[in-house]
Structures are given as structure tokens and as C-alpha cells.
Amino acid sequence: MRYQRDAIASPCPVCGHGQGQVLYRRSAEEAAQHFVLREVQPERHARLTAAIARLWNGAEVALVECTGCGFVHAEPHVGGDMEFYTLAYERTTYPADKWEFRRSVEAIASDPKLRAIGLENVRVLELGAGMGNFTRMLVAAGLKPANITCTDYSEFGRQEIAKLGATALAKDYSALTPGDLPGPIHVACLFQVLEHLDRPHAVLAKFAELGTPDVKVLAAVPSDTRMAFNELNGSLLDMPPNHVGRYTKKAFEALAERGGWRLDALEYEPEGPAPKLKQFVKYRYLREMQESGTLANRVERMSASPVKIALRAGLGLAYTAAHASAAVKLATAGQLGNSQWVQLSRR
């Protein structure tokens, strides 16, 4: 795949610059195929196509790169709603340990101001907390569960968080009030959440409203360089309306500056060759699976069996071999980790 790079007038949701370049366009049907195969679940695929078209108020989306800050955004810039996610994903898994979790615990535990008030007194808000795996790490680091507030729409996830003694709310960030919290928050966290949201400035404004004067934000999003690599080398696309924003360093700087924040740190995940290649093999298969008539697409129509598992693995390796030079580059490049982590503070 090559990016189109067609000029377009499109205001950037982050920096406000009015011009961009279209990287590619996709129809609602193509977007639905990314999540649910028409050949496997035709009725669900049709319903998802209709739901996406409703969100876009049309049949097509463009992925636009801002020529000012490099932020890549869906146009129309509309995130998925409950209907979309219910149809697009049958179940969600939550990794127990992630690099950004460890990096954020380290940042909190080593912060001089937070240490001065005592870690047991630090109040944290996490959006999209899943099953509370980050909360579990915070508690192990010395924070009190009663000072941790989490949001998540998963009932099972909220139950797991409650077992840790933290507060779990089924609320959108925009509906949060000071009464939902034990006090003004010192740290706000959101991991692999910001890229799903279509009002990033409103998120930071809410954190400022709910936080202490020197509240910090710790966030992780997909790596911009890794996403571009994936798209240009036969891996998965960064498909809306699941992801609607791809952040660069300049985009984070603009997001912070316009909202009264400061970008203190930005780091890329130091990911080793093995996990990068494992994901590339998986994503190569998933990309090919979306095309009608491919072997991967036909395999997906089979009933679950050991044979199907073996065929998936074999085809993934074969599809990767066809992009061997890209696989080598991915394994050896130092700036292609899966995530990027940022720390923001109030100016």
C-alpha cells in the first residue's frame, strides 16, 4: 500500500491547522470487513456496515495527516459508539502487564512532589481501566485502593476493580464530577484510550477540572511510526471508527499547548524483535483474511479445529515471508516499538 498524499482542506482536531493530506480512503463496508468478515457472519457484517455509515453520516472515511503537526485523524472525526463496539468485538482481552503500566508506576513512585505527600495519599484517576491490572500495580507500589478511581464499561472489569478496593464507575469521562472522586486527583491515566476519542482537548480539560493545580497526565497511545510501518508493509490498517487519531510528538505538543499543559516526556516502547515479529505475522494474516478469495479468508470459514489453527499459523508465516525485507526492518529498527508514552503537566 502507498499513501495517496492528496491535498485536502481539513481542520486538525489537535492543532487547528486547516490543511492536510489524505493518506487513504475506506468505505463503511471495507471498514466493517476489517472487524467482521462478511463471508463468516454476513448479518452481523451488514449491521456493522450500517452502524459505521450512521456514525460517518455517509459511506466513506478519509485518513488525513495534518501538514502542521502530523496528527493523523479520521475525517469525519467521529469515534465509535456502544453499537459499533458491540458489533465489532465479541470479547475484549486485557493484558496483565504492559510496558506503559510499568513506566507509569515508575513515574509516579519517583516523582518528588508525589513522594513528598506520600504515595499512600496520591489520588489517581484511570479512564478505560479494563480489569484493573494497572490498579493492581499501583496498590503493590504503595498507593491506597481507596484513592484510585477507574472508569470502564465492562461490568466484569468493574467487578474485578472493586475486588481490589478501588472505585469503578461505568461513566464517560465527560460525566465525571468531583463528587465521584475521593478528592482532587494528582495523576490522570489513560492507556490505549486517547486514540479512540474524538474530543482530545475536552479530555484534558476534564482532567484539569478534576485535578490539583499540578495534576499530571500519564498516557500511552499506539506508536505513530509503528502504525505507519504497518500500513505501508501489508499489516493492519489503523481503521476508524475504532482509532480516530494517531499522535506524533508535534501533535502532543500542540494538544498540550492549546490546553494549558506542557509535554514533559515522550518515550517509545523499547520492544524486542520477538514480540514485534510475532505481531507482524499475526497482522499479516489478519490483513490478508479481509480479502475475499484469499486462502486466509477461506480458512476463516472453517469450523474451529486443530487444522484451522495450524493453517492460520502456516499462512501467517507464508504471508510474512512475502514481506521478508519489512520483517527484517521491523526486527532491527529501534524506533518501531508498539506504543509511545507521554507525561503532561499543567503550565
N, C-alpha and C positions, 0 to 999 in steps of 0.2 A: 504494500500500500504506500502511496505517496500523498502528501498533503497537497490540497489544491492551491492554497495561498491566494485566493481571490479576495480583493479588497472589498470591504463592506463597512457601511456606517452603522455602528452598533455600540451604544454607550456601555462602558465597562462597569459592571456592578461593584467593583472594588475601588478603582482609582478615578472613575468618571470620564476617562478619555473616550472620545467619540468614534474612534476608528479602530478597525480590526481586520483580521484576515480569516477567511473561512478555511478551516483545515479539512473538514469533510461534512457531508450531509447524510442523514439517515431518515428513512420513513418510519412511521409508527409501527408498521408491520415488521420492518427489519429490526427495530429496537425490541419488539416483543420476541422475535426469534432468538435474540441474544439471551433471553431469560427462560423462555418456554418454547420448546420445539413444536411447530405445527404438525409435524409428522408423528409425534408421540402423544400430544394432548391437544388436539385440534380445537376443542371447545374452549379450553382454558386459554389457549393462544389467542383465539378470536376475542375473548373478553378482555384480555390484557391489551391487545391492539386498540380496542375501543377506549379503554381506560387511559392509555397513553395519549391517544388523539384528543381526548377530552382535556387532559392536562395542558397539552400544547395548543388547544383551540385550533387545531389543524392537523395535517397529516405528515409534517416534516419538522425536523430539528436541524440546526446548524451548530457545529462546534467552532467557536470563534476565539481566536487568540488576539488579545488586546495588544496593539502596537505600542502602547505606552508602558504597561507594567508586565506584560507577558501572561497575565491571567487568562486561562482558557475557560470559557463559560458556554453553557448551552444557551442557545437563542431559539425559542423563548426560554428565559431563565426561570424555570419552574421546577421545583423539587418534587419527588414522588410523594403521594399521599398514602393513607392507610389501604385504600383499594389496590393501588399499584403494588405495594409491598406484599399484601396478602396473596395476590395472584402471581407475582414474580418469584417469590421464595416460599417453598413449602416448609422449610425449617431453617433456623439460624444456629450456627455453632459459635462458641466464644472461646478463643484461645486462653489457656490458663496463665500463660507467661508471654509477654511481648517486650521487645526492646524498649519501646516508648514507656511502658509501665516502669521498668527498672530505672530508666533515665529520669523519669519524673519523681520517683521516690527519692532518688539521689539528689535531685534539685531541691526538693522540699527539706530533706534531712540536713543538707549542708548550707541552707540559706541562713545567714547571720541574724536577720530580723526575726525569722520564724523560730530559730533556736533560742533567741532572747526571750520570746514569750512562752517558750516551752512547747515541744511538739504535741504534748497531750492537750494543749489549748488551741491548736491550729484547726480552723474550720475550713472544710473542703466541700465544694460542690462539683459533682461529675455528671455531665449530660451523656445519655446513652451508655449507661454503666453495665449493660449486659447482665451477667450473673454475679457481678461484684468481685471479679478477680483482682482488679486494681485496688478496691477497698480492702480486700484481704491483705494485700501487700502493705497498704498504709497502716493497718492495725498492727501488723508484725513490726513495722518501723517505729511504733510508739504512739500513733495517733489514737484518740478515743473514738470508738464507733459512734457515740452519741453526737460527735462533732462532724460527722460525714453525712452528707445528703446526696442522694443519687436519683436520677430520673431514668426510666426505661418503660417502654410499652409492653414488654413481655411480662405476663403475670408470673410465670415460673422464675424469671430473672429477679423480679422484685421479692419473691418469697426467699430466694437464696440470699439476697442482700439483707433482708430483715433478720435472717438467722445469724448474721454477723453482728447484729445490734445497731446497724446503720438505718437511716430513714430512706425508704424507697417510695418514689412518687410516680404515678402514671400521668405526668403533666408535660405539656410542651414548654420549652424554655420561656416563651413569651408570657405564659400564665403564672410563672413563679412570682411569689411575693415574699417580702421579708418575714411574714408570718410562717412560711414553710421552712424556715431555717432556724437553727439554734442561736444565730447572731450573724452579723455581717461576715461574709466569707473572706478568708485570707488568700485562698487559692481556688481557681476555677479550672476544671479539666474537661477536655473532650478529645477522645481518641478515635480517629477514623469516623468522625461525625461531621466536621465542618464542610467537607466536600459534598455532603448531601443537602446542605442548607442553602436556600436561595436568598437569604437576607443576612449576610455575614456581619454587616455593621450593627444590625439590631441585636445580634447575639452578644457582641462586645459591649454594647450599650446596656444590656441587661446585667452583664457581669459587673459593670461599673455601678449600676444602681444597687445591686445586692451586696457589693463588696466593701471592704475597708478602703480608706483613701489610697493605700499602697497595695491593693489586691493584685495578684499575679494570675496570668493565664498560661497554662501548660497544655499544648495541643499537638496532636500528630495527624498528618494527612498523608495520602499516597505521594511518593516522590514524583515530582514533575518530570525529571529526567527518565525515570523508570517507565512512567506511563507513556511518554513519547517513544521510548525504545520499543515497548511492547507493540504499540500501534504500527510502527514502521517496520516491524520484523515478524509479522504474521502471528502475533499473540493477540490477546483480547483487547477490544476497544474499551475506552473509558466511557461507557454508554450511559447517556441520560435516559430517563429521568432519575436514575439511581444516583450517579455522580453528576453534579451540575457545575462544579468548579474545580479547577486544577491550579494550585498555588505555586508561584515562584517566589524567590526572595524579594524581588521588587514588589510583587503583589502584597506580600505580608507587610512590607514597609509602608506601602500606601494604605493598606487596611488599618494599620496601627496609627499612622499619622493623622488620618482623617477623623479618627475617633478619640483622639487624646491619649493614645497609647504609644509605647516605644517597643521596638523589636530588640530584645536583649540578646537573643541567641537563636541560631538556626543550625541544626545538625542533620546530616543524612545517616541513616542506619548503616552501621558497618557490617553488612551482611556477607557471609562467606559464600564460596562458589556452590556448595552443595544445595542449600535451600533455594538459591536463585535458579539453578538448573532444574531442580525438582518442580518449581512453579512454572518455569518456561515449558517443560514437557507437558504438564497438565493444561496450560493455557493454549498451547499449540493444538492439542486435541480438541479443546472446547471451541476454539475458533473454527476449525475445520468441520466440527459437528453441526455448526449452524447452516452449512451449505447443503441444500437438498442434493441427493445423489452421491455424496461422498461416502466412503466406507464408514467413517465415524458416524455419520448421520444414520446409516443403516444399522450399525451396531446398537445405537441408542433405541432402536425399535424392538430389539430383542428383549425377552424376559430376563430378569435377574438370574445370573448363574456364574459359576467359576469361569466358564468360557468367555462370557461377556467381560468379566474383569480382566482376563488375560488379553483379550483383543484390544481393550482400551489402552492397556499399558504398552502393548506392542505397537499400536498405531501412533500413540503419543511419541514414542521413541523414533518411529519412522518419519513422522512429520517434523520432528526436531532435526533429524539428520539432513532433511532437505533445506534446513536453515542453519547448517553447521557453523558457518562463519559468525552468525549472530549469536549462537550459543557460546562460542569461544569468547566473543567480546563481552558478553554478559558475565561470564565466569571470571574474567580477568580485570574488568573495569572497576575502579574503586568508588566511583560516584553513582553507582546504579543500585544502591540499596533500596529496599521496598518502601520505606517510609521516610518522612522528614519530620523532625520535631522542632517546635518553636517555644520560646518563652517570651511573653509580653508583660510589660508592667506599665502602670499609669505614669504619664508625664506630669 
